[in-house]
Amino acid sequence: MKLVVLGSGTSVPHPQRAAAGFWLETETGSLLLDCGADTPHRMAAENLDWPDLDAIWISHLHLDHCGGLASFLFSTKHAPQTQSRRKPLTILGCQGISKLLRAIDDANDYGLFDQPFPIEVREISLEADFEMLPDLRARSFSTRHTNESLAIRLTDHAGASVVYSSDTGYDEGLAAFARGVDLLVLECSFWRNKPTAKHLELADTMRLAGLAEPRKVILTHLYLEWDGIDLESKAKELWPGETMAAYDGLRLDIQNRSRVQNRER
């Protein structure tokens, strides 16, 4: 699997960090993890094959995570790149995403579902096992952010795995959910003195990382207070494992831990 960070920021405008969005490329298809307002244009900026996108995952209904979804559908309805497309686009995610899309669609008769190709919307329960794409298994986990917010764990046929927490409060159950994952994409909204229990600060994220013991951690959903601070060195003070600060345009290969270890022997 290959991951491209489209947006490492939040709802607050930032010159280098777009709102949340991640592109995941697998052997059987492509997947978008969240779709912030900036995400449709970020896919184009990264030269990704957005007209052929297979599925979209929406973690919760805050607009910095789903605010670009309706505009993306409006674009695919009219874009020349999608007029010959016939394969379905699947939108999966939290409870309420269908209602939100329908409300936007009805507001001005946008015809968001009148596409050249079929659209399927599937709402996922708080803890479920399902297939996201062919040979890509998925599990959801209810997080302490909103009533509907979900983390997701994805595992491909080779055993490579990624967990995307999206927004969350501190919960050691999340660490158990992410235990031993190859890549943990974890929010780290604040450095310290977080103003709300519904997000994480650095000490929270590193405590969760220590419990989960992933192969690698990427810290994302970074507010402006991180500007000018060496996030990776601060993280290293709290947990010795491999930690990276997300940035827009970051690209990573996700490989199964055991296969990498076998090759290194």
PATOR-769987 format. One record per residue (C-alpha): residue in one letter; x, y, z. Coordinates in Angstrom, 2 decimals, padded with zeros to 5 digits. Layout:
PT, residuo, X, Y, Z
PT, A, X, Y, Z
...
% end
This chain:
PT, residuo, X, Y, Z
PT, M, 000.00, 000.00, 000.00
PT, K, 001.04, 003.59, -000.59
PT, L, -000.16, 006.62, 001.37
PT, V, -000.18, 010.24, 000.21
PT, V, -000.90, 012.98, 002.76
PT, L, -003.23, 015.48, 001.11
PT, G, -004.01, 017.48, 004.22
PT, S, -002.17, 017.46, 007.55
PT, G, -004.01, 020.42, 009.03
PT, T, -007.32, 021.34, 010.58
PT, S, -010.31, 023.60, 009.94
PT, V, -008.13, 026.67, 010.56
PT, P, -006.66, 028.03, 007.29
PT, H, -002.91, 027.46, 007.03
PT, P, -000.56, 028.31, 004.15
PT, Q, 001.10, 024.87, 004.11
PT, R, -001.47, 022.54, 005.67
PT, A, -004.77, 021.69, 004.03
PT, A, -007.69, 020.17, 005.93
PT, A, -007.73, 016.42, 006.54
PT, G, -007.36, 014.08, 003.58
PT, F, -005.28, 010.98, 002.79
PT, W, -004.97, 008.99, -000.42
PT, L, -004.36, 005.25, -000.05
PT, E, -003.30, 003.21, -003.08
PT, T, -003.64, -000.57, -002.92
PT, E, -003.15, -003.38, -005.43
PT, T, -006.92, -003.58, -005.94
PT, G, -007.92, 000.07, -005.95
PT, S, -007.67, 003.56, -004.49
PT, L, -009.24, 004.95, -001.36
PT, L, -009.66, 008.42, 000.09
PT, L, -009.54, 008.71, 003.87
PT, D, -011.62, 011.79, 004.71
PT, C, -012.35, 014.60, 002.30
PT, G, -011.77, 018.06, 003.71
PT, A, -012.70, 021.14, 001.73
PT, D, -009.25, 021.28, 000.11
PT, T, -009.02, 017.60, -000.77
PT, P, -010.41, 017.58, -004.34
PT, H, -007.86, 020.14, -005.51
PT, R, -005.07, 018.53, -003.49
PT, M, -005.63, 015.22, -005.33
PT, A, -005.13, 017.06, -008.61
PT, A, -002.08, 018.92, -007.28
PT, E, -000.47, 015.58, -006.36
PT, N, -001.22, 014.18, -009.86
PT, L, -003.34, 011.38, -008.43
PT, D, -005.85, 009.46, -010.53
PT, W, -008.90, 011.03, -008.88
PT, P, -011.27, 010.32, -011.83
PT, D, -010.77, 006.59, -011.17
PT, L, -011.07, 006.75, -007.36
PT, D, -012.76, 003.60, -006.02
PT, A, -013.93, 004.51, -002.52
PT, I, -014.15, 007.33, 000.03
PT, W, -014.10, 006.89, 003.80
PT, I, -015.60, 009.61, 006.02
PT, S, -014.65, 009.36, 009.69
PT, H, -017.08, 011.92, 011.13
PT, L, -019.22, 014.90, 010.20
PT, H, -016.97, 017.83, 011.11
PT, L, -016.48, 019.87, 007.97
PT, D, -012.69, 019.75, 007.94
PT, H, -013.11, 015.99, 007.37
PT, C, -016.12, 015.87, 005.03
PT, G, -016.58, 019.41, 003.70
PT, G, -015.10, 018.57, 000.29
PT, L, -017.26, 015.53, -000.38
PT, A, -020.25, 017.28, -001.92
PT, S, -018.06, 019.55, -004.02
PT, F, -016.11, 016.52, -005.25
PT, L, -019.34, 014.84, -006.35
PT, F, -020.43, 018.07, -008.02
PT, S, -017.15, 018.06, -009.94
PT, T, -017.36, 014.42, -011.04
PT, K, -020.84, 015.07, -012.40
PT, H, -019.46, 017.67, -014.82
PT, A, -015.73, 016.98, -015.25
PT, P, -014.72, 015.72, -018.69
PT, Q, -012.39, 013.20, -017.02
PT, T, -015.31, 011.28, -015.49
PT, Q, -017.88, 011.27, -018.30
PT, S, -016.78, 007.86, -019.61
PT, R, -016.52, 006.30, -016.16
PT, R, -018.99, 003.50, -015.45
PT, K, -017.62, 001.66, -012.40
PT, P, -019.28, 002.55, -009.07
PT, L, -017.89, 004.93, -006.46
PT, T, -018.49, 003.71, -002.92
PT, I, -018.79, 006.17, -000.04
PT, L, -018.42, 004.51, 003.35
PT, G, -018.33, 006.09, 006.74
PT, C, -019.97, 007.25, 009.89
PT, Q, -023.64, 007.37, 010.71
PT, G, -025.27, 010.48, 009.22
PT, I, -023.16, 010.88, 006.09
PT, S, -026.06, 009.96, 003.80
PT, K, -028.36, 012.48, 005.50
PT, L, -025.72, 015.21, 005.17
PT, L, -025.19, 014.57, 001.47
PT, R, -028.92, 014.46, 000.80
PT, A, -029.45, 017.72, 002.66
PT, I, -026.78, 019.48, 000.60
PT, D, -028.14, 017.94, -002.59
PT, D, -031.67, 019.11, -001.83
PT, A, -030.57, 022.63, -000.91
PT, N, -030.10, 023.64, -004.55
PT, D, -031.01, 020.60, -006.67
PT, Y, -027.35, 019.86, -007.33
PT, G, -028.03, 016.34, -008.59
PT, L, -025.01, 014.97, -006.76
PT, F, -026.21, 011.41, -007.25
PT, D, -027.03, 011.90, -010.95
PT, Q, -023.60, 010.80, -012.11
PT, P, -022.31, 009.03, -015.23
PT, F, -021.54, 006.16, -012.83
PT, P, -023.35, 004.58, -009.85
PT, I, -022.76, 005.86, -006.32
PT, E, -023.27, 003.66, -003.28
PT, V, -023.39, 005.16, 000.23
PT, R, -022.88, 002.75, 003.14
PT, E, -022.99, 003.85, 006.76
PT, I, -020.80, 001.74, 009.04
PT, S, -021.71, 000.86, 012.60
PT, L, -019.50, 001.90, 015.50
PT, E, -017.62, -001.40, 015.58
PT, A, -017.81, -003.46, 012.39
PT, D, -015.78, -005.74, 010.14
PT, F, -016.24, -005.23, 006.40
PT, E, -014.47, -005.17, 003.05
PT, M, -013.42, -001.70, 001.95
PT, L, -012.02, -002.80, -001.43
PT, P, -011.36, -006.25, -002.87
PT, D, -008.70, -007.89, -000.66
PT, L, -008.71, -004.90, 001.70
PT, R, -010.25, -005.83, 005.05
PT, A, -011.52, -003.09, 007.35
PT, R, -012.51, -002.71, 010.97
PT, S, -014.07, 000.35, 012.56
PT, F, -013.69, 001.64, 016.12
PT, S, -015.75, 004.29, 017.89
PT, T, -013.54, 007.18, 019.04
PT, R, -014.01, 009.75, 021.79
PT, H, -014.54, 012.77, 019.59
PT, T, -018.16, 012.86, 018.44
PT, N, -021.02, 010.38, 018.75
PT, E, -020.45, 009.17, 015.19
PT, S, -016.65, 009.42, 014.86
PT, L, -014.77, 006.32, 013.77
PT, A, -011.19, 005.15, 013.51
PT, I, -010.46, 002.54, 010.86
PT, R, -007.96, -000.30, 010.52
PT, L, -007.17, -001.55, 007.01
PT, T, -005.25, -004.73, 006.16
PT, D, -004.34, -005.86, 002.65
PT, H, -003.89, -009.41, 001.34
PT, A, -000.16, -009.32, 002.16
PT, G, -000.83, -008.40, 005.77
PT, A, 000.27, -004.75, 005.54
PT, S, -001.87, -002.65, 007.86
PT, V, -002.70, 000.97, 008.60
PT, V, -004.83, 002.58, 011.28
PT, Y, -006.27, 006.06, 010.74
PT, S, -007.52, 007.46, 014.02
PT, S, -008.97, 010.67, 012.61
PT, D, -009.98, 012.94, 015.51
PT, T, -010.17, 011.36, 018.95
PT, G, -009.91, 011.92, 022.63
PT, Y, -007.55, 009.81, 024.72
PT, D, -008.67, 006.19, 024.83
PT, E, -006.46, 003.21, 025.58
PT, G, -009.01, 001.11, 023.69
PT, L, -007.78, 002.85, 020.56
PT, A, -004.24, 001.68, 021.33
PT, A, -005.51, -001.89, 021.61
PT, F, -007.35, -001.46, 018.29
PT, A, -004.08, -000.29, 016.66
PT, R, -001.86, -002.86, 018.37
PT, G, 001.08, -003.92, 016.17
PT, V, -000.08, -001.99, 013.10
PT, D, 002.50, -001.18, 010.42
PT, L, 001.47, 002.49, 010.16
PT, L, -000.52, 004.47, 012.71
PT, V, -001.84, 007.78, 011.40
PT, L, -002.68, 009.53, 014.64
PT, E, -003.96, 012.98, 015.38
PT, C, -001.76, 015.28, 017.45
PT, S, -003.71, 018.51, 017.48
PT, F, -001.87, 020.25, 020.31
PT, W, 001.57, 020.30, 021.88
PT, R, 000.37, 020.64, 025.48
PT, N, -002.43, 022.12, 027.58
PT, K, -005.08, 020.98, 025.12
PT, P, -008.29, 023.02, 025.41
PT, T, -010.61, 020.03, 024.97
PT, A, -010.70, 016.37, 025.95
PT, K, -012.03, 015.53, 022.48
PT, H, -008.60, 015.89, 020.88
PT, L, -005.06, 014.72, 021.63
PT, E, -001.91, 016.53, 022.67
PT, L, 001.60, 015.20, 022.24
PT, A, 001.80, 013.38, 025.59
PT, D, -001.47, 011.59, 024.76
PT, T, -000.32, 010.50, 021.32
PT, M, 003.01, 009.18, 022.54
PT, R, 001.35, 007.29, 025.38
PT, L, -000.99, 005.66, 022.86
PT, A, 001.94, 004.88, 020.57
PT, G, 003.78, 003.19, 023.40
PT, L, 000.77, 001.02, 024.14
PT, A, 000.03, 000.22, 020.48
PT, E, 003.66, -000.44, 019.46
PT, P, 003.20, 000.32, 015.76
PT, R, 006.04, 000.00, 013.29
PT, K, 005.74, 003.70, 012.46
PT, V, 003.60, 006.66, 013.60
PT, I, 002.61, 009.70, 011.58
PT, L, 001.27, 012.63, 013.59
PT, T, -001.32, 014.77, 011.83
PT, H, -004.23, 017.21, 012.34
PT, L, -001.71, 019.82, 013.43
PT, Y, -002.91, 023.23, 014.62
PT, L, -000.94, 026.41, 014.07
PT, E, 000.72, 026.17, 017.48
PT, W, 003.02, 023.49, 016.01
PT, D, 004.56, 026.02, 013.62
PT, G, 008.21, 026.51, 014.53
PT, I, 008.33, 023.50, 016.89
PT, D, 010.32, 020.37, 016.05
PT, L, 007.49, 017.89, 016.55
PT, E, 009.60, 014.82, 015.81
PT, S, 012.25, 015.63, 018.40
PT, K, 009.59, 016.43, 021.01
PT, A, 007.93, 013.09, 020.24
PT, K, 011.27, 011.26, 020.59
PT, E, 011.57, 012.54, 024.14
PT, L, 008.38, 010.65, 025.03
PT, W, 008.56, 007.48, 022.90
PT, P, 011.63, 005.96, 021.20
PT, G, 009.79, 004.47, 018.20
PT, E, 009.78, 005.89, 014.68
PT, T, 007.61, 009.01, 014.55
PT, M, 007.11, 011.40, 011.64
PT, A, 005.34, 014.73, 011.47
PT, A, 002.84, 014.70, 008.62
PT, Y, 003.11, 017.33, 005.93
PT, D, 001.12, 017.89, 002.78
PT, G, 002.62, 015.85, -000.04
PT, L, 004.30, 013.24, 002.18
PT, R, 004.35, 009.82, 000.46
PT, L, 004.95, 006.54, 002.23
PT, D, 005.04, 002.84, 001.39
PT, I, 003.25, 000.63, 003.91
PT, Q, 004.75, -002.84, 004.19
PT, N, 004.00, -005.78, 006.44
PT, R, 006.32, -005.73, 009.46
PT, S, 007.10, -009.46, 009.40
PT, R, 007.96, -009.44, 005.69
PT, V, 010.33, -006.50, 006.15
PT, Q, 012.02, -008.25, 009.09
PT, N, 012.42, -011.46, 007.07
PT, R, 014.09, -009.56, 004.22
PT, E, 016.48, -007.87, 006.63
PT, R, 017.69, -011.19, 008.11
% end
